[in-house]
Every structure is written in C-alpha cells, then in structure tokens.
Amino acid sequence: MDSLFSTLAEKPLADRMRPQTLESFVGQEKVLGANSYLRRMIEKDMVPSIILYGPPGTGKTTLASVIAEITGNIFVAINAVSSGVPELRKLIAKAQEALHSGQGRTIVFIDEIHRFNKGQQDVLLPFVENGTIILIGATTENPFFEINSPLLSRMKVIRLEILTPNEISLIIKTALTDRERGYGKEGIVLTEDCLRNIAEIAGGDARSALNILEQAKTMLPEGQKEINRDILSMVLGDALLKYDKNGDYHYDVVSAFIKSMRGSDADAALHYLARMIESGEDVRFIARRIIICAAEDVGNADPMALVLANAAAQAAHFVGLPEAKIPLAQAVCYIANAPKSNSSYLGIAAAQNDVRNRDCGTVPGHLRDAHYPGAGKLGHGVGYLYPHDYPGGYVKQQYLPDKLLNAKYYEPKDIGYEAKFKTDSHKK
C-alpha cells in the first residue's frame, strides 16, 4: 500500500472516513445530484478533465478518488507543491503506455494545481487536449485567475460549496457510528451541544471537524466514552467561548454584527468583530458576512464598499491572523459609514420571484444570438439597435420579454452614488 500508514486504524480519522461512493458523499447536491452534469458523466464513464474549485474540506480530493473508483480508470495523485516537470513527464509517459497497452485511461489528480507555474501547466496541455490523461485539478483559488487560459478552456470548472452545519453534523455522526472506519466499535458518543459546537466551529470544513473529533477522543480519560463540553474545551480552548449551551450566542453576535454595519454604527460593528475574532471565529466566515453586507445593504449607493470588502477578504486570507483583523476592520468601518441602499438586493429578489412564478415569455427576437449561419433567417438579431451608434451611447428599445414589458425590478434610491442612476433613468 502506497501510504505512510500500514493499517486503516493508523490513518487519521478524516482520511479513514472519506466517502467511497457517490451515495455516501455528503453535501454538494448541485454538483452531484441525480440529474447533475457531473453525476451523469461519471455514471456514463465520460468524465472530462475538470477543475474542482472550493474551500478546504469540501470534498475535492475525495470526489476525485470516488470518480476514479466508479469509472475504473487508473488513478495517480500528486501535489503541485512537491511536484515538478520531470515528475509530470514520467506520469504522462506511464499514462501513454497504459493507454496503448489497453489498460485504460489515467486520471491525474493534482492537488493545489494553482501552484503550478505556466511552464508546468503547459506540459499538461497537449495531453489533456488529446485525451491521454483525464486531468482533475483541485484548488481553493479562483481558477480563472490562477490557471492558464489555454488549459482552462479544455477543462470544466466544478465549484464545490462550503458545507452547512447540518451536513458537517451528519459527517460527524457517521464517524461516531461507523464500526469499520470510525468509532462505532468503541462506543464513543458526543453530547448534542458539542456536536453543534464542532459543526459550527469547523466553518464548513469536514476535515477540520473530523480532526477536532479525533483530538477530543484522544483526550478522553481511560474508561470514559462521552465527549462532553469539558473535553471539547481542552481541544478548542477560547474558540468554544462563542457558543453557549443553547447554541444561540454565536448567531446573536453575527446578527448584531450585520445589523450594526447596516445601521451605520461603526463602533458597535467593531465591537462584534472583536468578539468574533477573540472567540476564534473563522476569518473566512467573517469576510463572507462583510462582503454580503456590502452588496446587500450598501449596494450602488457606494459601489466601492463591495470592492473594499472583497479586497479585505483577500488580504485577510493572504496575511492571516492576527494581522487579518486590520483589513477586516477597515472594511467594516467603511461599510458602516457608507450610504445605504438595498435596491439591487430587492431587484434580484423580485426578478427571481417572477422567473419562478410567472410565464415570462421568450427573449425578444432582436436580442437573440445572431452569430451563427442562418440566424438571420430565423429573425434573430433583426432590428437590434447598437447603442454605441447613437449619441451618448443610448437608444431606446425593448429589452424585456413581451410578457414583462411593464416589469420594474431595480428602483434606484436618491442616496449616494445611486442617486445618479435615479436621475439618469428618469431621462430615459
């Protein structure tokens, strides 16, 4: 066995508990649901080269190994941090040999593929293109920024979402009851409040949750089977302070944080930010809340709020704690003091409501794609007015479908920068 561990029991719990089938995979319903693109490709053994993009602990490595198991392809896994061009060439040579000898195709899984430089990525390009290998890359970074365009154009990006607390809880419960890979034979149990604590503190990272569970299990006194709050506090320390026995404190602080920024109280917002940081809240969780508030509550009243919030999130991820608190605090103060408008948020909510509940009709003919032969004969693009051909880059024409001609989704407020949109829209 190519492993540092000679037996299953010696492997870390997170490694032992990796799902081995699609049915046992927790979460990612959009990606792996019954009628999803990827699931159908897996079941038909027609998996293309893909990039698995998502936060840590969402199942990227596990999904790659499950794909290899189901399809029966040869599976080779490497890490971009410790691998270079010579190793890539050896892998490709073996893949070519296996393909020519009838052994089948090779799935090459590259963890942290964003760490490969341009030269390393270029080595893979022709062999992905001609089908010698099925490349599965995993990354926590935006692939559209980190992966070369020629390689990316030959791969499909599959985005994995952060796991919910309920999904994390299910994974923990499985580890406690599984008799072969988990703690089922040992009878280890977890109190309900500790289960909730771990599920929240893990921040959507299944690996982190299982590591916490494993550490807590090792802290049990001889003969004790129950992991309680006292045991968990030895593992988590101050991070456990953010949860009371009813699990409400965490949500109360987050709610107060958002409402303080929305209510333009920078002092209160900084107070709740400090509480979250001191109690060990995941920086990514805090940053996501700030970004959402910038878009939902400030919106176009000050478009720079979203720019700054996103920059603060990237900076916090780059520098880490304790310095991460500085860009986060900067964004919080900016958002709290910015003019507020939720018009964009209300607009998309109203548009979605129509799409879900109304017959919205078809796209007007003059707006349809006219770039392929014969489109004109179908009336596609006929009568379209190109705005740049008119004074001010604007010409009045119909954009909404016929059945939605009177629909109004975006109502700019007379606040901040958005007031300009309100004035300009009246001219039209």
C-alpha positions in Angstrom: 0.0 0.0 0.0 1.4 3.4 -1.0 0.8 5.0 2.3 2.6 6.2 5.4 0.1 4.1 7.4 0.3 0.3 7.3 -3.3 -0.3 8.6 -6.6 1.5 8.3 -6.7 2.1 12.0 -3.4 4.1 11.8 -4.7 6.6 9.3 -6.1 9.9 10.6 -9.9 9.8 11.1 -10.5 12.3 8.3 -8.7 10.0 5.9 -10.4 6.9 7.0 -13.9 8.5 6.7 -13.5 9.6 3.1 -16.7 8.6 1.2 -16.1 5.7 -1.3 -19.3 6.1 -3.3 -21.4 9.0 -4.6 -24.3 7.9 -2.4 -22.2 8.3 0.8 -20.9 11.7 -0.3 -22.4 14.4 1.9 -23.4 17.8 0.5 -22.7 19.2 -3.0 -26.2 18.4 -4.2 -25.9 20.9 -7.1 -22.8 19.1 -8.3 -23.7 15.5 -7.6 -27.5 15.5 -7.6 -29.4 12.8 -9.6 -29.7 15.0 -12.8 -26.5 17.0 -12.4 -24.0 17.2 -15.3 -21.1 15.7 -13.4 -23.0 12.8 -12.0 -24.3 11.8 -15.4 -20.8 12.0 -16.8 -19.5 9.8 -14.0 -22.2 7.2 -14.5 -21.6 7.1 -18.2 -17.8 6.9 -17.7 -17.4 10.0 -19.8 -15.8 12.3 -17.2 -14.0 15.2 -18.9 -10.9 17.0 -17.4 -12.2 19.2 -14.6 -11.1 21.7 -12.1 -12.6 21.2 -8.6 -12.8 24.7 -7.1 -13.9 25.3 -3.5 -12.9 25.9 0.1 -10.8 23.4 2.1 -12.6 20.4 3.4 -15.5 20.4 0.9 -14.5 17.1 -0.7 -12.3 17.9 -3.7 -9.8 15.1 -3.2 -12.4 12.7 -2.1 -14.5 13.3 -5.2 -11.6 12.7 -7.4 -10.9 9.3 -5.8 -14.6 8.4 -6.0 -14.6 9.2 -9.7 -11.6 7.0 -10.3 -13.2 4.2 -8.3 -16.5 4.3 -10.1 -15.1 4.7 -13.6 -12.3 2.1 -13.1 -9.6 4.3 -14.5 -6.0 4.3 -13.3 -5.7 6.9 -10.6 -2.5 8.9 -9.8 -2.4 11.7 -7.3 0.3 14.3 -6.9 0.6 17.7 -5.1 1.6 20.7 -7.0 3.8 22.0 -4.1 6.1 19.0 -4.3 6.0 18.0 -8.0 7.7 19.4 -11.0 8.0 19.0 -14.7 10.2 15.8 -14.6 7.5 14.0 -12.5 4.8 15.2 -14.8 6.6 13.8 -17.8 7.0 10.5 -16.1 3.3 10.3 -15.2 2.3 11.2 -18.8 4.7 8.6 -20.2 3.1 5.9 -18.0 -0.3 7.1 -18.9 0.5 6.8 -22.7 1.9 3.3 -22.1 -1.2 2.2 -20.2 -3.5 3.6 -22.9 -1.6 1.9 -25.7 -1.5 -1.4 -23.9 -5.2 -1.4 -23.3 -5.1 -0.8 -19.6 -7.3 2.2 -19.9 -7.0 5.9 -19.3 -5.3 7.6 -16.4 -6.8 10.1 -14.1 -4.1 12.5 -12.9 -5.3 14.3 -9.8 -3.3 17.4 -9.0 -4.0 19.0 -5.6 -3.3 22.7 -5.3 -3.0 23.0 -9.1 -2.9 26.8 -8.8 0.6 26.4 -7.5 1.9 25.1 -10.9 3.6 27.8 -12.9 2.9 28.5 -16.6 5.5 26.1 -17.8 4.2 23.2 -15.7 0.7 23.9 -16.8 1.8 24.0 -20.5 3.3 20.5 -20.1 -0.2 19.1 -19.4 -2.0 21.0 -22.2 -1.4 18.7 -25.2 -2.2 15.5 -23.2 -5.4 16.9 -21.8 -6.4 18.0 -25.3 -5.7 14.6 -27.0 -7.3 12.6 -24.1 -4.1 10.8 -23.0 -5.0 11.8 -19.4 -8.1 12.9 -17.6 -6.9 15.8 -15.5 -8.6 16.6 -12.3 -7.2 19.7 -10.6 -8.2 20.8 -7.1 -7.8 24.4 -6.0 -9.1 26.8 -3.3 -8.1 29.8 -5.5 -10.2 31.2 -8.4 -9.1 29.1 -11.4 -10.0 31.9 -13.8 -7.1 33.9 -12.2 -4.7 31.1 -11.5 -5.0 28.6 -14.4 -3.7 29.4 -17.9 -6.5 30.2 -20.3 -5.5 27.6 -22.9 -5.6 24.8 -20.2 -8.7 26.1 -18.6 -10.5 26.3 -21.9 -10.1 22.5 -22.2 -11.4 21.8 -18.7 -14.8 22.2 -17.0 -14.8 24.2 -13.7 -16.9 22.5 -11.0 -17.5 24.7 -8.0 -17.9 22.9 -4.6 -19.8 24.9 -2.0 -18.9 25.2 1.7 -20.7 22.5 3.8 -23.5 23.5 6.0 -23.5 22.9 9.8 -26.2 20.2 9.3 -24.0 18.4 6.7 -21.0 18.6 9.0 -23.1 17.2 11.8 -24.1 14.2 9.6 -20.4 13.5 8.8 -19.6 13.6 12.5 -22.4 11.2 13.3 -21.3 8.8 10.6 -17.8 8.8 12.1 -19.2 8.0 15.5 -21.3 5.1 14.3 -19.2 3.5 11.6 -17.8 0.3 13.0 -15.1 -0.3 10.5 -13.6 3.2 9.9 -14.9 5.3 12.8 -15.6 4.9 16.5 -18.7 2.6 16.3 -17.0 -0.4 17.9 -15.6 1.8 20.7 -18.9 3.3 21.7 -17.7 6.9 21.6 -20.6 9.4 22.0 -20.8 13.1 21.7 -23.2 15.4 23.6 -25.7 17.4 21.4 -24.2 20.7 22.3 -20.7 19.5 21.5 -21.9 18.2 18.2 -23.4 21.6 17.4 -20.2 23.3 18.5 -17.9 21.3 16.3 -20.2 21.6 13.3 -20.2 25.4 13.7 -16.5 25.9 14.6 -15.4 23.8 11.6 -16.6 26.5 9.3 -17.9 24.2 6.6 -14.6 22.2 6.6 -15.3 18.4 7.1 -11.6 17.6 7.5 -11.4 20.2 10.3 -14.5 18.8 12.0 -13.2 15.2 12.0 -9.8 16.4 13.2 -11.4 18.1 16.2 -13.4 14.9 16.9 -10.3 12.8 16.7 -8.4 15.1 19.1 -11.3 15.2 21.5 -11.4 11.4 21.5 -7.7 11.2 22.4 -8.3 13.5 25.4 -10.9 11.1 27.0 -9.8 9.7 30.4 -9.5 5.9 30.4 -12.9 4.3 30.6 -14.9 7.4 29.6 -16.8 7.2 26.4 -18.6 10.5 26.3 -17.1 13.6 24.7 -18.6 16.5 26.7 -18.0 20.2 26.9 -15.1 19.9 29.3 -13.3 17.5 27.0 -14.0 19.7 23.9 -12.8 22.8 25.7 -9.3 21.2 26.2 -9.1 20.9 22.4 -10.7 24.1 21.3 -9.8 26.5 24.1 -11.1 30.0 23.7 -12.8 29.1 20.4 -15.5 27.4 22.4 -16.4 30.7 24.2 -18.5 31.9 21.3 -21.1 29.2 22.0 -23.5 29.0 24.9 -25.3 25.8 25.9 -28.2 26.6 23.7 -26.0 27.5 20.7 -27.6 30.9 20.4 -24.7 33.2 21.3 -22.8 32.6 18.0 -25.9 33.5 15.9 -26.7 36.5 18.1 -23.2 38.0 17.7 -23.3 37.5 13.9 -26.7 39.0 13.7 -25.7 42.0 15.8 -22.6 42.5 13.6 -24.5 42.6 10.4 -27.2 44.9 11.8 -24.6 47.3 13.3 -23.0 47.7 9.9 -26.4 48.1 8.2 -27.4 50.6 10.9 -24.2 52.7 10.3 -22.8 52.2 13.8 -19.1 51.6 13.3 -18.3 51.3 17.0 -20.8 48.6 17.6 -19.7 46.8 14.4 -16.1 46.8 15.5 -17.1 45.5 19.0 -18.9 42.5 17.5 -16.0 42.0 15.0 -13.6 41.9 18.0 -15.9 39.4 19.8 -15.8 37.1 16.8 -12.0 37.3 16.4 -11.3 36.8 20.1 -13.6 33.7 20.2 -11.8 32.1 17.3 -14.4 32.6 14.5 -13.1 31.6 11.1 -11.8 34.6 9.2 -13.4 33.3 6.0 -16.8 33.3 7.7 -16.4 36.9 8.9 -15.1 38.1 5.5 -18.1 36.5 3.7 -20.5 38.3 6.0 -18.8 41.6 5.3 -19.0 41.1 1.5 -22.6 40.2 1.7 -23.4 43.3 3.7 -21.5 45.5 1.3 -23.6 44.2 -1.6 -26.9 43.8 0.1 -27.1 46.9 2.3 -24.7 49.5 0.7 -25.1 48.4 -2.9 -24.8 51.1 -5.6 -25.2 53.9 -3.0 -21.4 53.4 -2.8 -20.1 50.7 -5.2 -16.6 51.0 -3.6 -17.9 49.2 -0.5 -18.1 45.9 -2.3 -14.6 46.5 -3.9 -13.1 47.2 -0.5 -14.9 44.3 1.2 -13.6 41.8 -1.4 -10.1 43.3 -1.2 -10.2 43.0 2.6 -11.3 39.3 2.3 -8.4 38.6 0.0 -6.0 40.5 2.2 -7.2 38.7 5.3 -6.8 35.3 3.7 -3.3 36.3 2.4 -1.8 37.6 5.7 -3.8 35.5 8.2 -4.4 36.3 11.8 -3.6 38.4 13.8 -3.0 40.9 11.1 -6.1 39.9 9.2 -8.1 41.9 11.7 -6.8 45.2 10.2 -8.2 44.9 6.6 -11.4 43.4 8.1 -11.8 46.4 10.4 -11.1 48.8 7.6 -13.9 47.3 5.5 -16.3 47.2 8.5 -15.7 50.9 9.2 -16.2 51.8 5.6 -19.4 49.9 5.2 -20.8 51.2 8.4 -20.2 54.8 7.3 -21.2 54.4 3.7 -24.7 55.5 2.4 -27.1 52.6 2.3 -29.3 51.1 -0.5 -30.8 47.7 -0.8 -32.3 48.3 -4.2 -30.1 45.8 -6.0 -31.0 43.1 -3.4 -34.7 43.9 -3.7 -34.4 43.9 -7.5 -32.9 40.5 -7.9 -35.4 39.1 -5.4 -38.3 40.5 -7.4 -36.9 39.2 -10.7 -36.3 35.7 -9.3 -39.9 35.7 -7.9 -41.2 36.4 -11.5 -39.0 33.8 -13.0 -40.2 31.2 -10.5 -43.8 32.0 -10.5 -44.7 33.6 -13.9 -44.7 32.8 -17.5 -42.0 35.3 -18.5 -42.1 34.6 -22.2 -39.3 34.4 -24.7 -36.3 36.6 -25.4 -37.2 39.2 -27.9 -36.1 38.3 -31.4 -33.8 41.3 -31.9 -31.8 40.4 -28.8 -31.2 36.7 -29.7 -27.8 35.4 -30.8 -27.2 36.2 -34.5 -23.6 35.0 -34.8 -24.3 31.6 -36.5 -25.2 30.9 -40.1 -29.0 31.0 -40.7 -29.8 33.1 -37.6 -31.0 35.9 -39.7 -33.5 33.7 -41.5 -35.0 32.9 -38.1 -35.3 36.6 -37.3 -32.6 36.5 -34.7 -30.9 39.9 -34.2 -33.0 41.6 -36.8 -33.8 45.1 -35.8 -31.3 45.3 -33.0 -30.1 48.9 -32.4 -26.4 49.1 -31.4 -26.3 51.7 -28.6 -22.8 52.9 -29.4 -24.0 54.1 -32.8 -26.2 56.7 -31.1 -25.4 59.9 -29.2 -24.5 59.3 -25.6 -24.3 55.5 -26.2 -28.0 55.1 -25.6 -31.0 54.3 -27.8 -34.5 53.3 -26.5 -35.5 49.8 -27.5 -37.3 46.8 -25.9 -35.1 44.5 -23.7 -37.6 42.7 -21.5 -39.8 39.9 -23.0 -43.2 40.9 -24.2 -44.9 39.4 -21.2 -42.8 41.5 -18.8 -42.9 44.9 -20.6 -44.2 46.8 -17.5 -42.0 45.0 -15.0 -39.8 47.1 -12.8 -37.2 45.4 -10.6 -34.5 48.0 -9.9 -35.7 51.2 -8.2 -32.7 53.4 -7.5 -32.8 55.4 -4.3 -32.0 59.0 -4.0 -28.9 58.1 -1.9 -25.2 58.5 -2.5 -23.9 57.4 -5.9 -27.2 55.6 -6.7 -28.9 59.0 -6.9 -27.1 59.4 -10.3 -28.8 56.2 -11.5 -32.2 57.6 -10.4 -31.6 60.8 -12.3 -30.4 59.2 -15.5 -33.1 56.6 -15.5 -35.8 59.4 -15.5 -34.1 60.8 -18.6 -34.7 57.6 -20.4 
